[in-house]
Amino acid sequence: MSKILVFGHQNPDSDAIGSAVAFAYLAKEAYGLETEAAALGAPNEETAFVLDYFGVPAPQVIASAKAAGAQQVILTDHNEFQQSVADIKDVDVIGVVDHHRVANFETANPLFMRLEPVGSASSIVYRMFKENQVAVPKAIAGLLLSGLISDTLLLKSPTTHTSDKAVAEELAELAGVDLEEYGLAMLKAGTDLSSKSAAELIAIDAKSFTLNGNQVRVAQVNTVDIAEVLDRQKEIEQAIQETNAANGYSDFVLMITDIINSNSEILALGSHMDKVEAAFNFKLENHHAFLAGAVSRKKQVIPQLTASFGG
C-alpha cells in the first residue's frame, strides 16, 4: 500500500500542522491507513514553540505530493485548492477534515469529508479520537490543544464554538499543561516579528481567495503592539506591491491583530480599495484603518470581503 500524505494549508499555522500530525496518527490507529504527516511550509515561530515544547519533530516540508511519493492525500484545515499543494489536481484527495467554507473544490471520486463550524480543525480531530476510542498521546494532545488555542486566540475569537471550551480543558489535562498559562506563552512566542523581513512578515499566515474573479490575498500577523508593525509600513507596502505583481493578486489585505486587546489594523493595497472600505464600513487613511474587535479572518474579514466583491 502506498503512503497517504496528510497536510494542512500553505503557510501552515499551529492548527494546520497539529491537525495533520494528529490525524495521520489517528488514521493509522483507527483505520489502518499508511498515512504520513507533511507540511506545505516550515513551522512559524509559534508552531516551532509548540513542537519543541511537546518534543515532536516537524513534519517533512513538501512542494509536490507526487514528488514526495504519494498518489493519495488527506487535507486538514483547508479544502480550497489554491491554498493546497501545487499538484493537488494531479493526486487523489481521499479525505478532508476542515472548519472553513467550501470553495473551489471538486474531486473525481467520492471521499470522506468531515466539516464542522468549530474553532479549529484540531477540535474535530480530537472528537474523532474519542469517537473511535483511540487514546490520545500526551504530545498529540498538546498539538491539538495548540491548534485550538492558535485559531481561537485562546478561546477569545468569535470563531470559538460553544463546544471548544470543553475540548480545550480536556486536551489541556491530557497534555499536562495549564490552559491559560500555556496558551498565553504560546501566543506570545508567535508575536516576535523583529527578525522577519517584510516579505516574510506578509507571508507568515497568508491565504488566497477567489472573489468574483479576483485573486485576493488576505494575510494576518499577531502582535502585542500594532504601532510597532506600522512603523515598518513603507517596507511592508513595497513587499505587498511586489507579491501582487509577481502572483497576479488584484488586492492584498493584511490584518495586524493585537492579541492582548483583541483588535486589528487593516493595511490594504490593490485595485479595489473601494470594495475593501465598503466591506468594513471604514475609510482607509494612508492605506490602513482600525477595525475594532476584529481578530478572525474567517468570520470577520473573508465573509465581508466576499459580500463586498459580489462573489
C-alpha positions in Angstrom: 0.0 0.0 0.0 1.5 3.4 -1.0 1.7 6.1 1.6 -1.0 8.7 2.0 0.2 12.2 2.8 -1.8 14.3 5.3 -1.2 18.0 5.4 -2.8 21.4 6.1 -2.7 24.6 4.0 0.2 26.6 2.7 2.0 28.9 5.2 0.9 26.4 7.9 -0.1 27.6 11.4 -0.3 25.5 14.5 -3.8 24.2 13.6 -2.7 23.1 10.1 0.4 21.2 11.4 -1.2 19.9 14.6 -4.3 18.6 12.9 -2.3 16.9 10.2 0.1 15.2 12.6 -2.7 14.1 14.8 -5.0 12.9 12.0 -2.1 10.9 10.4 -1.7 9.1 13.7 -5.4 8.5 14.1 -5.8 7.2 10.6 -3.2 4.6 11.3 -4.6 3.6 14.6 -8.3 3.6 13.7 -8.5 3.0 10.0 -5.3 1.1 9.3 -4.1 3.6 6.6 -0.5 4.1 5.7 -0.5 7.8 6.5 2.3 10.2 6.9 2.1 13.9 8.0 3.6 16.6 5.9 3.6 20.4 5.8 3.4 22.9 3.0 5.9 25.2 4.6 8.2 25.4 7.5 6.7 25.9 11.0 6.3 29.6 12.1 7.7 30.8 15.4 4.5 29.9 17.3 4.4 26.4 15.9 8.1 25.8 16.4 7.5 26.7 20.1 4.7 24.1 20.2 6.7 21.3 18.5 9.7 22.0 20.8 7.5 22.1 23.9 6.0 18.7 23.3 9.1 17.2 21.7 7.5 16.5 18.3 9.7 16.6 15.2 8.5 18.9 12.5 6.8 17.1 9.6 8.6 17.0 6.3 8.0 20.0 4.1 6.8 19.2 0.6 6.3 21.2 -2.6 4.7 18.4 -4.5 2.7 15.4 -3.3 3.7 13.2 -6.2 7.4 14.1 -5.8 7.1 13.0 -2.1 5.9 9.6 -3.3 2.1 10.0 -2.7 -0.8 9.4 -5.1 -3.4 9.9 -2.4 -3.7 12.8 0.1 -5.9 13.9 3.0 -6.4 17.6 3.7 -6.8 19.1 7.1 -7.6 22.7 8.0 -8.4 23.6 4.3 -10.2 22.5 1.2 -9.7 25.3 -1.3 -7.3 24.1 -4.0 -5.4 27.4 -4.3 -4.4 27.0 -0.6 -3.2 23.5 -1.1 -0.1 21.7 -2.5 0.9 22.7 -6.0 -0.1 19.4 -7.7 -3.3 18.9 -5.8 -5.2 18.3 -9.1 -2.9 15.5 -10.0 -3.4 13.4 -6.9 -6.5 11.7 -5.4 -8.0 13.6 -2.5 -9.5 10.8 -0.3 -10.4 12.8 2.8 -10.9 16.3 4.2 -11.1 17.4 7.8 -11.9 21.1 7.9 -13.7 24.0 9.7 -13.7 26.6 6.8 -16.0 27.4 4.0 -16.1 25.0 1.0 -15.0 26.7 -2.3 -13.1 25.9 -5.5 -13.1 22.2 -4.6 -14.0 19.1 -6.6 -12.8 15.6 -6.9 -13.1 12.8 -9.4 -14.1 10.2 -6.8 -16.2 10.1 -3.6 -14.3 10.9 -0.5 -14.5 11.1 3.3 -15.3 14.7 4.4 -15.7 15.9 8.0 -16.7 19.6 8.1 -17.8 21.4 11.2 -18.1 25.1 12.0 -16.0 24.9 15.1 -12.9 26.8 16.3 -10.3 24.6 14.7 -9.6 21.5 12.7 -7.9 20.2 15.8 -11.2 20.3 17.6 -12.7 18.0 15.0 -9.7 15.6 15.0 -9.9 15.3 18.8 -13.6 14.3 18.7 -12.7 11.7 16.1 -10.2 10.2 18.5 -13.0 9.9 21.1 -15.5 8.5 18.6 -13.0 5.8 17.5 -12.0 5.1 21.1 -8.3 5.8 20.4 -6.2 7.1 23.3 -4.7 10.5 22.6 -0.9 10.5 23.4 0.3 13.4 25.5 2.2 15.1 22.7 -0.7 14.7 20.2 -3.0 16.2 22.8 -0.5 19.1 23.1 -0.6 19.7 19.3 -4.3 19.6 19.2 -4.7 22.0 22.1 -2.2 24.3 20.5 -4.1 24.3 17.2 -7.3 25.2 19.0 -5.6 28.0 21.0 -4.0 29.4 17.9 -7.1 29.6 15.8 -9.3 31.0 18.6 -6.7 33.2 20.3 -7.1 31.3 23.5 -10.9 31.0 23.1 -11.4 34.7 22.6 -12.1 34.8 18.9 -15.7 34.8 17.6 -14.8 31.6 15.7 -14.8 29.8 19.1 -17.6 27.3 19.2 -19.6 26.5 22.3 -18.0 23.1 22.4 -14.4 24.3 22.2 -14.0 25.3 25.8 -14.7 21.8 27.0 -12.4 20.4 24.3 -9.6 22.8 25.3 -10.0 21.8 29.0 -9.9 18.1 28.2 -6.8 18.5 25.9 -5.0 20.6 28.5 -5.4 17.9 31.1 -4.2 15.2 28.6 -1.3 17.4 27.6 -0.4 18.2 31.2 -0.5 22.0 30.9 -2.3 24.9 32.5 -4.6 26.2 29.7 -4.2 29.9 30.3 -0.6 29.9 31.2 0.5 27.7 28.3 -1.8 29.4 25.9 -0.5 32.9 26.6 3.1 31.7 26.4 2.4 30.0 23.1 0.7 33.0 21.5 3.4 35.4 22.6 6.0 33.1 21.1 4.5 33.9 17.7 4.5 37.7 18.1 8.2 38.4 17.7 8.3 39.8 14.2 11.6 41.7 14.6 13.7 39.1 12.8 11.2 38.9 9.8 11.8 40.7 6.6 8.7 42.5 5.2 8.3 39.8 2.6 8.4 37.1 5.3 6.0 39.0 7.6 3.3 39.2 5.0 3.6 35.5 4.2 3.5 34.2 7.8 -0.2 33.4 7.6 -1.5 34.3 4.2 -4.3 32.7 2.1 -5.6 33.4 -1.4 -9.3 33.7 -2.1 -11.1 34.0 -5.4 -13.7 36.7 -5.0 -15.8 37.4 -8.1 -13.0 36.5 -10.4 -10.4 38.5 -8.4 -7.4 36.8 -6.7 -7.4 38.4 -3.3 -4.6 37.7 -0.8 -5.5 38.0 2.9 -2.8 37.8 5.5 -2.7 38.0 9.3 0.1 38.7 11.8 -0.4 38.6 15.5 1.4 41.2 17.7 1.2 42.8 21.1 2.0 46.2 19.6 0.2 47.3 16.4 2.2 50.5 16.2 5.5 48.6 16.1 4.3 46.8 12.9 3.1 50.0 11.3 6.5 51.6 11.9 7.5 49.3 9.1 4.7 50.3 6.8 6.9 51.6 3.9 8.8 48.3 3.5 5.6 46.2 4.1 3.8 48.1 1.3 6.8 47.5 -1.0 6.7 43.8 -0.3 2.9 43.7 -0.9 3.2 45.5 -4.2 5.9 43.1 -5.3 3.9 40.0 -4.3 0.8 41.4 -6.0 2.8 41.9 -9.2 4.5 38.5 -9.0 1.4 36.5 -8.3 -1.4 38.4 -10.0 -3.2 39.3 -6.9 -5.7 42.1 -7.5 -5.7 43.1 -3.8 -3.8 42.4 -0.6 -5.3 42.8 2.8 -3.1 42.5 5.9 -4.7 42.1 9.3 -2.4 43.3 12.1 -4.0 41.7 15.1 -3.4 42.8 18.8 -3.8 39.5 20.7 -4.0 41.3 24.0 -6.8 43.8 23.3 -8.5 41.8 20.5 -8.5 44.5 17.8 -6.9 44.7 14.3 -5.5 47.3 12.0 -6.2 46.6 8.3 -3.5 47.5 5.8 -4.6 47.2 2.2 -3.3 47.8 -1.3 -4.7 46.9 -4.7 -7.2 47.6 -7.4 -10.4 47.5 -5.3 -9.9 49.6 -2.2 -13.4 51.0 -2.6 -14.7 47.4 -2.0 -12.3 46.9 0.9 -13.6 50.1 2.5 -17.2 49.1 1.8 -16.7 45.7 3.4 -15.7 47.1 6.7 -17.5 50.5 6.6 -14.4 52.4 7.2 -12.1 54.8 5.3 -8.5 53.9 4.6 -6.1 56.6 5.6 -2.6 56.1 4.2 -3.7 52.6 3.2 -4.8 51.5 6.7 -7.7 51.7 9.1 -8.6 50.4 12.6 -11.1 47.5 12.9 -12.3 47.3 16.5 -12.9 43.8 17.9 -11.7 42.0 14.8 -9.4 39.0 15.4 -10.8 36.4 13.0 -10.0 36.3 9.3 -12.6 33.6 8.8 -15.5 35.3 10.4 -14.7 39.0 10.4 -12.9 39.6 7.2 -13.5 37.0 4.5 -17.3 37.0 4.6 -17.4 40.8 4.5 -14.9 40.9 1.6 -16.8 38.2 -0.3 -20.1 40.2 0.0 -18.4 43.5 -1.0 -16.7 42.0 -4.0 -20.0 40.4 -5.0 -18.9 36.8 -5.3 
